[in-house]
């Protein structure tokens, strides 16, 4: 019998131990899975940052080259002094990796083979002031590209003028491409010619940016060529954006086909289980590949000891519980005595807990902030309900030494555990008041973590030293998130305003020089002033988008019955009206864009805010016309249908479309889908989504059968009165007058089909 009871006790203990260990393994696996997901999310964020930084820097370099070309073209005779004066500001443009800027003139290889042809080109530029210029034509080439003027940007001695750059295939190719495009172009990646002593794998990579310099009537006068060292350019673009433990490699097309790695930021050999991402960037008719890799254990917030701690914390109670089951089963009499003794202690602890709970309810009943009280021995005396909710667990830590591990307290970097001896309550026990100390609480109740501000004060110093401490906890997660969004908002605004400001600055200098010349050149000054006005117009468009973004979020709704037909007619009339020549894109060869073709179907009456709804329609129609390949007439179709408790308005086009992988992000603030050459602030669709959400509706995007994009806007037939800040009152309108004005505007716009 004794042996049988022993086996039963062992069996019960084994079952308890197995159940405990199984539960512990499940919790550890769940925590490890969550950390892997966090690592993947952080990796995607790092890739987005790198992609945006590279694309933005390339656009800035291309803008600089275009500005130099326009400034050089403004001089009828380009002298060395004029070249030096125009390029003098380039070193101050903060262009990491830039090696030299060169003015290049072309010459036909067959014509140059004739006696005296090269000498004639040489004499023409010597007459312009290039004294001592000696052109050295390469043999066996169809076309020569002579370097006439140059400015070194990397501190090296300047290369001698007169070299025939046709000897460098990558440079000759980008110059021909720039001439064919009529604008800026980027070369294939190539090995630097000044690294002949290095092995091929260790030689530095180079890129070249070129744009044509056009004279009167579009006559090609030469090229502006900007050389780049890939490693310095790439490091300057993303070196401070990426986490220092994330490795990024940029590869570009190489001469002869294939991809050549241009540069690597943070060259760290990733482990075999590293996270890897690949993105392709299409910029200036070139495709670049961005490869990003990182050890998931090195990413912020992606790795911790929580799975191991959970396993240890679960295994130990399981073993103890199994031992207790065995003890209770085998030694019943002794166990009963132990239970009785434990019960006496529990009853005493229960009375103490009830007294403490009564004290909490009396003192903290109306306190909404988290409050923690600790004794002079460091034991936690109480947490009020708000503190327990903030800390994410109903069980209190017994001692301050256990506090960081128990609640998952970390420093604001979300990686370093908060030291127990630096807790505000511990410092208050030493008599030091603490104000607004910040820590992150990261546990199963707060899997994404919350930022908490803690202030602590000593309690009762009448006995000569602190007898305890009280701490107040406040959740500042949302406050910090708003601060971060504000910082991102300011960064985007500064970045988007920098390019037009650069153009305004450059053309202001051109205008000043043209007016200061003797005699003055009013045509050049007028051209520069017009370009300044265009830059100011672009800045005003950016500011208008930002104001619309704020209005869509904060402006009160004024709901009214809105007839969609006159509203759409007015938007289409404005969007298709002929623009002055100064506003036309330089991508249009003859200066006259194709006339858009817009078909409008039957449209119903909806209940919405007229001004905000017009903003939605204007954004969708403007995008449909804007994102159309150059030279192709935009085709837009606007239709509506009713059903399902609302009205669905659809705007379809035959434009360039949106890649499937980007459809889920086009409604995010400041996000611009590929290709980025079409410009914009990335706020238009974010404004549309915010307006539709405030109306209780939605907006979606899908491919248009046959090519292009189709946007669908769902408006509820009658929004709830709770969504109306004016309590349901509707603003008085004059539909007849509005309809007459918008129909008149529609009749004056070409390409609109009723």
RAWO-V273423 format. One record per pair of residues at least 6 apart in sequence whose C-alpha atoms are under 6 Angstrom apart, sorted by the first residue. I is the first residue (numbers start at 1). J is the second residue. Records with the same first field share a line. If there is no record, write none. Layout:
I: J, J
This chain:
9: 326, 329
13: 322, 325, 326
16: 322
17: 318, 322
20: 318
21: 315
24: 311, 314
28: 307, 310, 311
31: 307
32: 307
35: 302, 303
38: 302
39: 296, 302
50: 238
53: 237, 238
54: 237
69: 213
73: 213, 214, 215
79: 128, 129
96: 232, 233, 236
97: 228, 229, 232, 233
98: 227, 228
99: 153, 154, 227, 228
100: 151, 152, 153, 226, 227
101: 150, 151, 225, 226
102: 149, 150, 224, 225
103: 148, 149, 223, 224
104: 146, 147, 148, 222, 223
105: 145, 146, 222
106: 144, 145
107: 143, 144
108: 143
109: 142, 143, 144
112: 118
134: 162
135: 162
136: 162, 163
137: 164
138: 164
144: 166
145: 164, 165, 166
146: 162, 163, 164
147: 161, 162, 163
148: 161, 162
152: 158
166: 172
174: 187
178: 184, 185, 211
179: 212
183: 211
184: 210, 211
185: 209, 210, 284
186: 208, 209
187: 207, 208
188: 253, 254
189: 206, 207, 252, 253, 254
190: 205, 206
191: 204, 205, 206
192: 204, 205, 206
195: 203
205: 230, 262
206: 228, 229, 230
207: 228
208: 226, 227, 228
209: 225, 226
210: 224, 225
211: 223, 224
212: 223
213: 221, 222, 223
214: 220, 221
230: 262, 263
231: 263
235: 265
246: 294
247: 265, 266, 267, 292, 293
248: 264, 265, 291, 292
249: 263, 264, 290, 291
250: 261, 262, 263, 289, 290
251: 259, 260, 261, 262, 288, 289
252: 259, 260, 288
253: 259
254: 260
274: 294, 295
275: 293, 294
276: 292, 293
277: 291, 292
278: 290, 291
279: 289, 290
280: 288, 289
281: 287, 288
297: 303
301: 414, 415
328: 335
369: 386
370: 386, 387, 472, 473
371: 383, 384, 387, 471, 472
372: 382, 383, 470, 471
373: 381, 382, 469, 470
374: 380, 381, 468, 469
375: 468
376: 467, 468
378: 399, 400
379: 398, 399
380: 398, 399
388: 394
392: 445
397: 403
401: 420
408: 441, 442, 443
409: 418, 440, 441
410: 416, 417, 418, 439, 440
411: 418, 439, 440
412: 439, 440
424: 434, 456
425: 456
428: 456, 457, 458, 469
429: 458, 466, 468, 469
431: 458
433: 456, 457
434: 455, 456
435: 455
436: 453, 454, 455
437: 453, 454
438: 452, 453
439: 451, 452
440: 450, 451
441: 449, 450
442: 449
450: 477
451: 476, 477
452: 474, 475, 476
453: 473, 474
454: 472, 473
455: 471, 472
456: 470, 471
457: 469, 470
458: 466, 469
459: 466, 467, 468, 469
460: 466, 467
500: 535
504: 532, 535
507: 528
511: 525, 528
514: 520, 521, 525
515: 521
549: 687
552: 691
557: 609
558: 609
559: 608, 609, 730
560: 607, 608, 730
561: 606, 607
562: 605, 606, 607
563: 605
564: 603, 605
565: 603
566: 739, 742
569: 746
570: 742
571: 618
573: 745, 746, 749
577: 749
594: 633
595: 633
596: 633, 634, 751
597: 635, 751, 752
598: 635, 636, 637, 752, 753
599: 637, 753
600: 637, 638, 754
601: 639
603: 640
616: 688
619: 684
624: 653
625: 634
627: 655
628: 634, 655, 656
635: 653, 654
636: 652, 653
637: 651, 652
638: 650, 651
639: 650
640: 648, 649, 650
641: 647, 648
645: 717
646: 715, 716, 717
647: 714, 715
648: 713, 714
649: 712, 713
650: 711, 712
651: 710, 711
652: 709, 710
653: 708, 709
654: 707, 708
655: 708
656: 708
657: 708, 709
667: 685, 686
668: 686
669: 683, 686
670: 682, 683
671: 682
672: 682
692: 698
697: 714, 715, 716
698: 714
699: 712, 713
700: 711, 712
701: 710, 711
702: 710
703: 709, 710
704: 710
721: 728
